[in-house]
Amino acid sequence: MFVFCIESSHARGMGHLFRSLTLATELRSRGHQIRFLANDHPNSLKIIRERGFDVACYDLAAVTGWEKDFLEATAPSSIWINDRLNTQRSHSETIKRLGAKLVTFDDRGDGAELTDMNICALLFEKTEGLKGGDVRLGVEYMILNPEIAGYRRVREKLASILVTLGGADTYGVTVRVAKWLSSKPFPVTIVTGPSFQHMAELEEVVAMAAPDRFRLLNQVPSLAAEMYGHDLAITGGGLTPFEACAAGLPCVVVANEPFEIPVGRALEELGAAFFAGHHSAFDLGILEKAIPIRSMSETAMTKVDLGGVGRVADLLERLAA
């Protein structure tokens, strides 16, 4: 039994949810039982159930003391997977005391030391002090949507821009990006997610622009399929730019949170993206210059592959054995 415990909300974003769903789907396809625990966020709970998984709610404010209810009925070899960022030591101690193995992602909390595995594909600075029984560091452990395999292509020139800044876009960066793009000569498609709360502001910007400037979509059935039709994406600094790069779609990264700044810089160093800065003071001036779309697209597909979910699933199966 694999127990996925996630945190997903407008404030935290929904990247934890989608990463866990991708991994859970891979494990389910291998015949494993899956259970989800999530904080009480209606959109997230709805998405989990639509993917065919059982989900129960836990109290986000309770650090520990509630875990036993979700492990009692499971097999002795249960693996508890936290995708909630930094794990507190008291929680880790509880999971270990209950006899489960503990796996976390990108974990710098004081409970990381007690984990059996800490998978850190999204950490690119100050990695020397990462704790865990088995710390896995590197882009090769990035858990990306395998659907992208059917939508990979090399881009030749900049003819269309995609703006996709997460399932929540906590700070309304999409609105500010749209304002900047409204006077530029590129066709722009904007995709908003299930927890986007700035629609009225965004629609006002779109209404004031030229009729052919923007195409506005909400909750597309497949982001991978939508990415296929574009030549450059403006994204946040989570998993989305890596999924875009794996598809051959170069990115301009705007960091929504401080911890996303090293992500943007790392992708720029790979040659697959440009980093536009933190959302509080981003600069999209690169779009006013000649962009080497083809070379960036080729580099992106070379540097970011889709094997991460399989590699992580293999590690978890060995841990459960």
Buried (B, 14 or more C-beta within 10 A) or exposed (E): BBBBBBBBBBEBBBBBBBBBBBBBBBBBEEEBEBBBBBBEBEBBBEBBEEBEBEBEEBEBEEBBEEBEEBBEEBEEEBBBBBBBBEBBBEBBBBBBEBEBBBBBBBBBBBBBBBBBBBBBBBBBEEEEEBBBBEBBBBBEBBBBBBBBEEBBEEBEEBEBBBBBBBBBBBBBBBBBBBBBBBEBEBBBBBBBBBBBEBBEBBBEBBEEBEEEBBEBBEBBEEBBEBBBEBBBBBBBBBBBBBBBBBBBBBBBBBBBBEBBBBBBBBBBEBBBBBBBBBBEEBEBEEBEEEBEBBEBBBBBBEBBBBBBBBBBBEBBBEBBE
